Amino acid sequence: MSKKKSFPLRIDPELYEALQKWAADDFRSVNSHIEFILREATKKAGRLKKK
C-alpha cells in the first residue's frame, strides 16, 4: 500500500461547504472527494503516470 502525502490546505469556507455537500452526495469524505476530483482532472490533462 502506498503512503499518502499529507499537507495543509487553505480553502475558502464557501468552497469547502460546497465540496462537503458534494462529497456527502457521493458518500465520500471531503478529503477523499478532493483527491478524487484532483485525480480525475490530472488524468484528463494527461499528467498522471499509469501504474
C-alpha positions, -999 to +999 in steps of 0.1 A: +000+000+000+014+034-009+018+060+017-002+092+012+014+126+014-003+149+039-002+187+037-022+217+050-048+231+026-063+266+030-096+268+012-124+293+011-152+284+035-179+287+009-160+263-015-154+239+014-191+239+022-199+231-015-173+203-015-187+189+018-222+187+003-209+172-030-188+146-011-218+136+011-239+131-021-213+106-033-208+090+002-172+102+005-153+122+030-142+157+019-106+146+018-113+116-004-135+136-027-109+163-032-084+135-041-110+120-065-115+154-082-078+161-085-071+125-098-098+129-125-085+163-136-050+150-137-060+120-158-079+143-182-049+166-186-027+136-193-005+143-164-010+111-143+015+083-149-001+049-154+008+023-128 
